[in-house]
Amino acid sequence: MATADNGGGVGGGCEPEVSDSLKTFGAVLKVLREEARLTQEQFAPLVQYSTAYVAKIEQGKRFPPRELLDRSEEVLGPVAARVLGAAARSLTRKAGLASWFRQWAGVEEEAISLYAYECRVIPGLLQPEPYIRALFERYLPPLTDEQSELQVVARLARQQLLVERPNTSFSFVVEQAVLERRMGGVAVTKALVEHLLAVGRYRNVELQVMPSLQEEHAGAEGDMYLAETAGHRWVGYVEGHSSSLLITDPKAASHMLQRYGKMRSQALSHQATASLLEQMRGAL
């Protein structure tokens, strides 16, 4: 099941390339930490992360948060911070993403408006880590642990867009059935609902649920993604079964935008969606 940004696509597809840039950053951090005569156990609390999290960053298995650079300067000093900053600038978010998804991933990073409608899984930009892992545990053909870990890293890295681009408007319309499916079980669903409630409080994010019972529904064409470029041009994206299509024709993109606008009017409001999520959380 390749799902659009549902994973990036779950898509983040399954081309499990090891990110040389992530490994390099991790190696640089490890050398600087050791030069400061700090163990991982000593360094982790100083930068306000767990030892396990620091270990994964040093192994190239986690995309380093921006806060790590600022906190590292206080611990390792300004010279080490400049070295670490140089290593950070070489990082790529596209490591672990399928080749057929990367073009859209590039569009995402520059978009000033980003819209998504999903009826299969939660959009990748909204997936908490337990949900991501539940998806890849069920991926067919099965993935190795290393392949799965690369997919998780890539997806979590993409989600930084929500906080790193506060002037970008994000809109998500998700079918209620996707939430009620309880992918991965009750614990995963609880984590998902909590995460959606938290992300829904971001000022640049609008989250709407499309009710299961809805006689007027403009989404019969299926999942869709839309992005407004810096030049105020709209492009669309659709995906499925390890393939994708970037839609740049203005007329076709306009038709998608019309359908998406109609769906926003048919779905629950942002406030009503938050209330529904609160109810779901209470019932779990």
DABELZI-V145618 format. One record per pair of residues at least 12 apart in sequence whose C-alpha atoms are under 10 Angstrom apart, sorted by sequence separation. I is the first residue (numbers start at 1). J is the second residue. D is the distance in Angstrom with one decimal. If there is no record, write none. Layout:
<<I,J,D> <I,J,D>>
//
This chain:
<<1,13,9.5> <2,14,9.0> <39,51,9.4> <40,52,8.6> <69,81,6.6> <72,84,8.6> <73,85,9.8> <93,105,8.7> <94,106,8.4> <136,148,6.2> <224,236,7.2> <225,237,5.0> <226,238,9.1> <235,247,5.6> <236,248,6.6> <40,53,9.7> <41,54,8.9> <68,81,9.9> <69,82,9.0> <93,106,9.4> <135,148,9.6> <136,149,9.0> <179,192,8.5> <224,237,6.1> <225,238,6.4> <234,247,9.0> <235,248,5.0> <236,249,8.8> <40,54,6.9> <41,55,9.4> <54,68,9.7> <121,135,9.0> <179,193,8.2> <223,237,9.1> <224,238,5.3> <225,239,9.1> <234,248,7.5> <235,249,7.5> <236,250,9.4> <40,55,7.1> <69,84,7.1> <70,85,9.4> <133,148,7.7> <136,151,8.0> <223,238,6.7> <224,239,8.1> <233,248,9.0> <234,249,8.9> <235,250,7.4> <68,84,9.8> <69,85,6.8> <93,109,9.6> <132,148,9.5> <133,149,8.4> <136,152,8.3> <222,238,8.7> <223,239,7.9> <234,250,7.1> <235,251,10.0> <236,252,8.2> <237,253,9.0> <135,152,9.9> <222,239,9.9> <223,240,9.3> <233,250,7.9> <234,251,9.8> <235,252,8.7> <236,253,5.6> <40,58,9.6> <133,151,8.9> <234,252,9.7> <235,253,5.6> <236,254,9.0> <48,67,9.5> <49,68,8.6> <66,85,9.8> <69,88,8.5> <132,151,8.6> <133,152,6.8> <234,253,6.2> <235,254,8.5> <236,255,9.8> <237,256,9.5> <47,67,8.6> <48,68,8.5> <132,152,6.4> <226,246,9.7> <233,253,9.2> <234,254,7.4> <236,256,7.2> <47,68,6.5> <131,152,9.9> <132,153,9.9> <225,246,9.5> <226,247,9.1> <233,254,9.8> <235,256,9.1> <236,257,8.5> <47,69,9.0> <66,88,9.0> <130,152,9.6> <225,247,9.7> <234,256,9.5> <235,257,9.2> <47,70,8.7> <48,71,8.0> <65,88,9.9> <129,152,7.3> <132,155,8.0> <234,257,8.2> <30,54,9.3> <47,71,5.2> <48,72,9.9> <64,88,8.2> <128,152,9.9> <129,153,9.3> <132,156,8.8> <29,54,9.3> <30,55,8.9> <46,71,7.7> <47,72,6.2> <63,88,9.6> <46,72,8.2> <47,73,9.4> <129,155,8.8> <227,253,9.4> <30,57,9.2> <31,58,9.5> <47,74,8.5> <64,91,9.4> <128,155,9.5> <129,156,7.4> <226,253,7.8> <26,54,9.0> <29,57,8.4> <30,58,6.0> <44,72,9.9> <46,74,8.7> <47,75,7.5> <63,91,8.5> <127,155,8.4> <128,156,8.1> <172,200,9.9> <225,253,9.9> <226,254,9.8> <26,55,8.6> <29,58,6.4> <30,59,9.0> <43,72,9.0> <46,75,6.8> <63,92,9.2> <126,155,9.7> <127,156,8.3> <26,56,8.3> <27,57,8.9> <28,58,8.0> <29,59,9.9> <63,93,8.0> <125,155,7.4> <126,156,9.4> <179,209,9.0> <226,256,7.7> <227,257,9.5> <26,57,5.5> <27,58,5.8> <124,155,6.7> <125,156,8.0> <128,159,9.4> <178,209,9.6> <225,256,8.6> <226,257,7.3> <25,57,8.1> <26,58,3.6> <27,59,7.3> <43,75,8.0> <124,156,8.6> <125,157,9.4> <126,158,10.0> <127,159,8.4> <170,202,9.7> <176,208,9.4> <177,209,9.4> <178,210,9.9> <180,212,9.8> <224,256,7.6> <225,257,9.3> <25,58,7.3> <26,59,5.7> <27,60,8.0> <43,76,9.4> <125,158,6.7> <126,159,7.2> <170,203,9.4> <171,204,8.4> <172,205,7.9> <173,206,8.5> <174,207,7.9> <175,208,8.7> <176,209,5.7> <177,210,8.7> <224,257,9.5> <23,57,8.2> <24,58,8.6> <25,59,9.0> <26,60,5.3> <124,158,8.4> <125,159,4.9> <169,203,8.7> <170,204,6.0> <171,205,5.9> <172,206,6.3> <173,207,6.2> <174,208,6.4> <175,209,5.7> <176,210,5.7> <177,211,8.1> <178,212,9.6> <226,260,8.7> <22,57,7.9> <23,58,7.2> <24,59,9.0> <25,60,7.2> <26,61,8.6> <124,159,7.7> <125,160,8.5> <168,203,10.0> <169,204,5.0> <170,205,4.7> <171,206,4.7> <172,207,4.9> <173,208,4.8> <174,209,5.0> <175,210,4.7> <176,211,5.4> <177,212,6.3> <221,256,9.2> <224,259,9.6> <225,260,9.1> <22,58,8.4> <23,59,6.2> <24,60,7.5> <26,62,8.9> <125,161,8.2> <126,162,9.1> <163,199,9.6> <166,202,8.7> <167,203,9.3> <168,204,6.5> <169,205,6.3> <170,206,6.2> <171,207,6.0> <172,208,6.1> <173,209,5.6> <174,210,5.9> <175,211,6.6> <176,212,5.6> <177,213,10.0> <224,260,8.2> <22,59,8.1> <23,60,4.1> <26,63,9.3> <38,75,9.8> <125,162,7.8> <162,199,8.5> <166,203,7.9> <167,204,6.9> <168,205,8.7> <169,206,8.0> <170,207,8.4> <171,208,7.9> <172,209,8.3> <173,210,6.5> <174,211,8.9> <175,212,6.9> <176,213,9.2> <219,256,9.6> <223,260,10.0> <22,60,4.7> <23,61,7.8> <25,63,9.3> <26,64,8.7> <38,76,9.5> <166,204,6.1> <221,259,8.9> <21,60,8.1> <22,61,7.3> <23,62,9.4> <25,64,8.6> <33,72,9.2> <36,75,8.6> <37,76,9.9> <163,202,8.3> <165,204,8.7> <166,205,9.1> <220,259,9.3> <20,60,8.1> <22,62,7.6> <23,63,9.9> <29,69,10.0> <32,72,9.7> <36,76,6.5> <162,202,8.3> <163,203,10.0> <218,258,9.1> <219,259,6.9> <19,60,7.4> <22,63,6.9> <35,76,8.8> <36,77,9.2> <163,204,8.8> <218,259,5.7> <219,260,7.6> <18,60,8.5> <19,61,8.8> <21,63,10.0> <22,64,8.5> <33,75,9.0> <34,76,10.0> <162,204,7.8> <163,205,9.9> <217,259,9.2> <218,260,7.4> <18,61,9.1> <29,72,9.2> <33,76,7.1> <162,205,7.8> <218,261,8.9> <219,262,8.7> <32,76,7.3> <36,80,9.5> <175,219,10.0> <218,262,6.2> <219,263,6.7> <32,77,9.8> <35,80,9.5> <125,170,9.8> <138,183,9.9> <217,262,8.1> <218,263,5.5> <126,172,9.0> <138,184,9.1> <216,262,9.5> <217,263,6.5> <218,264,9.3> <29,76,9.9> <32,79,10.0> <33,80,9.1> <125,172,9.6> <137,184,9.1> <216,263,8.8> <217,264,9.9> <218,265,9.8> <32,80,6.5> <135,183,7.8> <217,265,9.7> <218,266,8.2> <31,80,9.9> <32,81,9.1> <109,158,8.5> <123,172,7.9> <134,183,7.1> <135,184,7.7> <174,223,9.4> <217,266,6.8> <108,158,9.0> <111,161,10.0> <122,172,9.4> <123,173,9.1> <134,184,5.2> <173,223,9.7> <216,266,7.0> <217,267,8.6> <29,80,8.9> <32,83,8.8> <96,147,8.2> <109,160,9.9> <110,161,9.6> <122,173,9.5> <123,174,8.0> <131,182,9.7> <133,184,8.7> <134,185,8.9> <173,224,9.9> <215,266,9.4> <216,267,9.7> <28,80,9.5> <29,81,9.6> <32,84,8.3> <96,148,9.3> <109,161,6.9> <122,174,6.9> <131,183,7.4> <132,184,9.5> <214,266,7.9> <96,149,9.1> <97,150,8.6> <98,151,9.4> <105,158,8.2> <108,161,8.3> <112,165,8.4> <121,174,8.2> <122,175,8.8> <131,184,6.9> <172,225,9.3> <210,263,8.0> <214,267,8.5> <29,83,9.1> <96,150,5.4> <97,151,7.0> <111,165,9.1> <112,166,9.6> <113,167,8.7> <114,168,7.3> <115,169,8.2> <116,170,8.2> <117,171,8.6> <118,172,8.0> <119,173,8.7> <120,174,8.6> <121,175,8.7> <130,184,8.2> <131,185,9.5> <134,188,7.8> <171,225,10.0> <209,263,10.0> <210,264,8.5> <28,83,8.1> <29,84,6.7> <95,150,7.8> <96,151,5.5> <109,164,9.7> <110,165,9.0> <112,167,7.0> <113,168,5.3> <114,169,6.2> <115,170,5.9> <116,171,6.3> <117,172,5.9> <118,173,6.5> <119,174,6.1> <120,175,8.0> <133,188,9.4> <171,226,9.7> <208,263,9.6> <209,264,9.1> <210,265,9.8> <211,266,8.7> <212,267,9.9> <28,84,6.8> <95,151,8.6> <96,152,8.6> <97,153,9.8> <109,165,8.5> <111,167,9.8> <112,168,4.5> <113,169,4.6> <114,170,4.9> <115,171,4.7> <116,172,4.9> <117,173,4.7> <118,174,5.0> <119,175,5.1> <121,177,9.2> <122,178,6.8> <131,187,9.6> <132,188,9.5> <208,264,7.4> <210,266,7.2> <211,267,6.5> <96,153,7.7> <97,154,6.5> <111,168,6.9> <112,169,6.4> <113,170,6.0> <114,171,6.3> <115,172,5.9> <116,173,6.2> <117,174,5.8> <118,175,6.5> <119,176,8.3> <120,177,8.6> <121,178,5.7> <122,179,7.8> <130,187,8.6> <131,188,5.8> <170,227,9.4> <207,264,9.7> <208,265,9.8> <209,266,9.5> <210,267,4.3> <211,268,7.0> <25,83,9.8> <26,84,9.5> <29,87,8.9> <95,153,8.5> <96,154,5.6> <97,155,8.3> <110,168,9.0> <111,169,8.8> <112,170,8.6> <113,171,8.0> <114,172,8.5> <115,173,8.1> <116,174,8.2> <117,175,8.2> <118,176,9.9> <119,177,7.7> <120,178,6.3> <121,179,8.2> <130,188,5.7> <131,189,7.6> <169,227,9.8> <208,266,9.6> <209,267,5.7> <210,268,6.1> <25,84,7.3> <28,87,7.3> <95,154,6.2> <96,155,8.5> <109,168,9.8> <111,170,9.6> <119,178,6.5> <120,179,9.9> <129,188,9.0> <130,189,8.7> <131,190,9.8> <169,228,9.6> <208,267,6.1> <209,268,5.5> <210,269,9.3> <25,85,9.3> <27,87,9.7> <28,88,9.8> <93,153,8.9> <94,154,6.7> <95,155,9.7> <118,178,8.4> <119,179,9.8> <121,181,9.2> <128,188,8.7> <130,190,9.8> <131,191,7.8> <132,192,9.8> <168,228,9.5> <207,267,9.8> <208,268,5.6> <209,269,7.7> <25,86,9.1> <26,87,9.0> <93,154,6.3> <94,155,9.2> <120,181,9.9> <122,183,9.9> <128,189,9.8> <130,191,7.1> <131,192,6.7> <207,268,9.1> <208,269,5.9> <209,270,8.1> <25,87,5.4> <26,88,9.6> <92,154,9.3> <93,155,8.6> <95,157,9.5> <121,183,8.7> <129,191,8.6> <130,192,7.9> <207,269,8.0> <208,270,5.2> <211,273,9.6> <24,87,7.3> <25,88,6.4> <93,156,9.3> <94,157,8.7> <128,191,6.9> <129,192,8.8> <206,269,8.9> <207,270,5.5> <208,271,8.4> <209,272,8.5> <210,273,8.9> <24,88,9.2> <25,89,9.4> <93,157,6.0> <94,158,8.3> <127,191,9.4> <128,192,6.0> <206,270,6.1> <207,271,8.8> <208,272,8.1> <209,273,5.7> <22,87,8.9> <25,90,8.3> <92,157,9.2> <93,158,6.4> <127,192,6.9> <128,193,9.3> <205,270,9.4> <206,271,9.3> <207,272,9.8> <208,273,5.6> <209,274,9.1> <21,87,7.9> <22,88,8.5> <24,90,8.9> <25,91,7.6> <93,159,9.9> <126,192,8.5> <127,193,9.9> <128,194,9.1> <129,195,9.7> <207,273,7.1> <208,274,8.4> <21,88,8.3> <24,91,8.8> <93,160,9.7> <128,195,6.3> <206,273,9.7> <207,274,8.2> <209,276,8.6> <21,89,9.3> <22,90,8.6> <23,91,9.4> <127,195,7.8> <128,196,8.5> <209,277,9.3> <21,90,6.2> <22,91,6.1> <126,195,7.7> <127,196,8.2> <201,270,9.8> <20,90,9.6> <21,91,5.1> <22,92,7.8> <122,192,9.0> <126,196,6.8> <200,270,8.0> <20,91,8.6> <21,92,6.7> <22,93,9.2> <200,271,9.3> <19,91,8.6> <20,92,9.2> <21,93,9.6> <19,92,7.9> <22,95,8.5> <126,199,7.6> <200,273,9.2> <201,274,9.1> <19,93,9.1> <21,95,8.5> <122,196,9.8> <125,199,9.9> <126,200,9.6> <200,274,7.5> <19,94,8.6> <20,95,8.5> <19,95,5.2> <197,273,9.2> <198,274,9.8> <17,94,9.8> <18,95,6.9> <19,96,7.1> <196,273,10.0> <197,274,6.5> <17,95,6.4> <18,96,6.9> <196,274,8.6> <197,275,9.4> <16,95,8.1> <17,96,5.3> <15,95,9.1> <16,96,5.1> <17,97,8.1> <197,277,7.0> <15,96,6.2> <16,97,7.5> <17,98,9.0> <126,207,9.7> <193,274,9.7> <196,277,8.0> <197,278,7.9> <12,94,8.8> <14,96,7.4> <15,97,6.5> <16,98,8.0> <12,95,9.2> <13,96,7.7> <14,97,7.1> <15,98,5.2> <193,276,10.0> <194,277,8.3> <12,96,6.6> <13,97,5.7> <14,98,5.9> <15,99,7.4> <193,277,6.3> <194,278,8.7> <197,281,9.7> <11,96,10.0> <12,97,4.2> <13,98,4.3> <14,99,9.1> <15,100,9.8> <61,146,9.1> <192,277,9.9> <193,278,8.1> <8,94,9.8> <11,97,7.3> <12,98,5.2> <13,99,7.8> <193,279,10.0> <194,280,9.9> <10,97,9.3> <11,98,6.5> <12,99,8.7> <13,100,8.0> <62,149,8.9> <173,260,8.7> <193,280,7.6> <194,281,7.5> <8,96,9.7> <9,97,7.9> <10,98,9.3> <11,99,9.6> <12,100,9.0> <13,101,7.4> <61,149,6.9> <62,150,8.6> <172,260,9.9> <193,281,6.4> <8,97,6.9> <9,98,7.7> <11,100,8.6> <12,101,6.7> <13,102,9.7> <61,150,6.8> <63,152,9.9> <64,153,9.9> <171,260,10.0> <192,281,9.6> <7,97,9.2> <8,98,8.1> <11,101,6.9> <12,102,8.5> <60,150,9.3> <61,151,9.9> <62,152,8.5> <63,153,6.3> <115,205,10.0> <173,263,7.7> <190,280,8.7> <191,281,9.4> <9,100,9.0> <10,101,9.8> <11,102,9.9> <61,152,8.8> <62,153,5.4> <63,154,7.7> <113,204,9.6> <114,205,9.7> <115,206,9.4> <116,207,9.8> <117,208,9.5> <118,209,9.9> <119,210,9.1> <173,264,7.0> <176,267,9.8> <189,280,9.4> <190,281,6.5> <193,284,9.7> <9,101,6.4> <61,153,6.3> <62,154,8.4> <63,155,9.6> <65,157,8.6> <117,209,9.8> <118,210,9.7> <172,264,8.9> <175,267,8.8> <176,268,10.0> <189,281,8.7> <190,282,9.5> <8,101,6.8> <9,102,9.4> <12,105,9.5> <60,153,9.0> <61,154,9.3> <63,156,7.6> <64,157,8.4> <117,210,9.5> <171,264,9.0> <174,267,8.7> <190,283,9.8> <7,101,9.8> <8,102,8.6> <62,156,8.3> <63,157,5.7> <66,160,9.2> <173,267,7.3> <190,284,6.8> <9,104,9.6> <62,157,8.0> <63,158,9.4> <65,160,8.4> <173,268,9.1> <189,284,8.2> <5,101,8.5> <8,104,8.9> <9,105,9.4> <173,269,10.0> <4,101,8.4> <8,105,7.6> <63,160,9.7> <173,270,9.7> <176,273,9.7> <187,284,8.6> <66,164,9.2> <172,270,9.8> <179,277,9.1> <186,284,6.8> <5,104,9.2> <171,270,9.8> <5,105,8.8> <119,219,8.9> <176,276,9.6> <180,280,8.7> <118,219,9.3> <179,280,9.0> <117,219,8.2> <120,222,9.2> <121,223,9.9> <123,225,9.8> <182,284,10.0> <119,222,7.2> <120,223,7.8> <118,222,7.7> <119,223,6.2> <117,222,8.1> <118,223,4.9> <119,224,9.5> <117,223,5.3> <118,224,7.0> <116,223,7.7> <117,224,5.3> <118,225,8.6> <116,224,5.9> <117,225,6.4> <115,224,8.2> <116,225,4.5> <117,226,8.9> <6,116,9.9> <115,225,5.7> <116,226,6.4> <5,116,8.5> <10,121,8.9> <114,225,7.5> <115,226,5.0> <116,227,8.8> <4,116,9.5> <5,117,10.0> <6,118,7.9> <12,124,8.9> <114,226,5.8> <115,227,6.3> <4,117,9.8> <5,118,9.0> <6,119,10.0> <10,123,9.1> <11,124,9.1> <113,226,8.1> <114,227,4.5> <115,228,8.8> <4,118,8.4> <6,120,8.0> <7,121,8.5> <9,123,8.9> <10,124,7.4> <113,227,5.6> <114,228,6.5> <3,118,9.1> <6,121,5.9> <7,122,8.3> <8,123,8.2> <9,124,7.4> <111,226,9.4> <112,227,7.4> <113,228,5.0> <114,229,9.1> <3,119,10.0> <4,120,9.0> <5,121,9.2> <6,122,5.8> <7,123,6.6> <8,124,5.7> <111,227,5.8> <112,228,5.7> <113,229,7.4> <3,120,7.3> <4,121,8.8> <5,122,8.6> <6,123,4.2> <7,124,4.2> <8,125,8.0> <108,225,9.9> <110,227,9.0> <111,228,5.5> <112,229,6.0> <113,230,9.0> <2,120,9.9> <3,121,7.3> <4,122,9.6> <5,123,5.4> <6,124,4.1> <7,125,7.7> <108,226,9.2> <109,227,9.9> <110,228,8.8> <111,229,4.8> <112,230,6.1> <1,120,9.5> <3,122,9.4> <4,123,7.4> <5,124,4.7> <6,125,7.6> <7,126,9.4> <107,226,9.7> <108,227,6.9> <110,229,6.7> <111,230,6.3> <112,231,9.2> <113,232,9.1> <3,123,8.5> <4,124,7.6> <5,125,7.0> <6,126,8.6> <7,127,8.1> <107,227,7.2> <108,228,9.1> <109,229,9.8> <110,230,7.0> <111,231,9.4> <112,232,8.2> <114,234,9.6> <116,236,9.8> <3,124,8.7> <5,126,9.4> <6,127,8.0> <104,225,9.4> <107,228,8.8> <108,229,8.9> <111,232,9.1> <113,234,9.0> <114,235,9.9> <115,236,9.3> <116,237,9.4> <5,127,9.9> <10,132,8.7> <14,136,9.7> <104,226,9.9> <107,229,7.5> <111,233,9.8> <114,236,9.9> <104,227,9.2> <107,230,10.0> <111,234,9.4> <111,235,9.8> <7,132,7.7> <10,135,7.7> <14,139,9.3> <6,132,9.0> <10,136,7.9> <14,140,10.0> <14,141,9.7> <16,143,9.2> <7,135,8.7> <16,144,9.5> <18,146,8.8> <107,235,8.7> <6,135,9.3> <7,136,9.5> <10,139,8.7> <14,143,8.2> <17,146,9.7> <18,147,8.6> <107,236,9.9> <16,146,7.9> <17,147,8.0> <107,237,9.9> <16,147,5.0> <18,149,10.0> <19,150,8.3> <22,153,9.9> <104,235,9.5> <15,147,8.0> <16,148,7.9> <18,150,7.1> <104,236,8.9> <14,147,7.5> <16,149,8.9> <17,150,7.5> <104,237,7.2> <1,135,9.3> <14,148,8.5> <16,150,6.2> <17,151,9.4> <19,153,9.9> <103,237,9.9> <104,238,9.7> <1,136,9.9> <15,150,9.2> <16,151,7.1> <19,154,9.5> <14,150,9.2> <15,151,8.7> <101,237,9.6> <1,138,9.2> <2,139,8.7> <14,151,7.5> <1,139,6.9> <2,140,9.5> <12,150,9.3> <13,151,7.8> <16,154,10.0> <101,239,8.6> <1,140,7.2> <12,151,6.2> <100,239,9.3> <107,246,9.9> <1,141,9.6> <11,151,9.0> <12,152,8.9> <104,244,9.2> <10,151,8.5> <101,242,9.0> <103,244,9.9> <104,245,9.1> <9,151,9.9> <12,154,7.3> <100,242,7.7> <101,243,8.2> <103,245,9.8> <104,246,7.1> <115,257,9.0> <8,151,8.9> <12,155,7.1> <99,242,9.8> <100,243,6.5> <101,244,7.0> <103,246,8.0> <117,260,7.6> <7,151,8.6> <11,155,9.8> <98,242,8.4> <99,243,9.7> <100,244,6.3> <101,245,9.1> <116,260,8.4> <7,152,9.2> <10,155,9.0> <98,243,9.5> <100,245,8.5> <101,246,9.3> <115,260,8.1> <8,154,8.3> <9,155,9.1> <100,246,9.6> <115,261,9.8> <117,263,8.7> <7,154,9.3> <8,155,6.5> <117,264,9.5> <7,155,6.7> <6,155,9.3> <7,156,9.9> <5,155,8.9> <8,158,8.3> <7,158,9.8> <5,158,9.8> <4,223,8.0> <5,224,9.6> <3,223,9.2> <4,224,8.3> <5,225,8.3> <4,225,8.3> <11,239,8.1> <13,241,9.4> <14,242,8.4> <9,238,9.7> <10,239,9.7> <11,240,8.1> <13,242,6.6> <9,239,7.3> <10,240,9.2> <11,241,8.4> <12,242,9.4> <13,243,9.1> <8,239,9.7> <9,240,8.2> <10,241,9.5> <11,242,6.6> <5,237,9.6> <9,241,9.5> <10,242,8.8> <11,243,8.5> <4,237,8.5> <5,238,9.3> <6,239,9.6> <9,242,8.2> <11,244,9.2> <4,238,6.9> <5,239,8.4> <9,243,9.2> <3,238,9.3> <4,239,5.1> <9,244,8.9> <3,239,6.5> <4,240,6.7> <2,239,7.4> <3,240,5.8> <4,241,9.3> <2,240,5.2> <3,241,7.3> <4,242,9.2> <1,240,7.3> <2,241,4.7> <3,242,8.1> <4,243,9.4> <1,241,5.8> <2,242,5.3> <3,243,9.5> <4,244,8.2> <1,242,7.8> <2,243,7.9> <3,244,9.7> <2,244,9.5>>
//
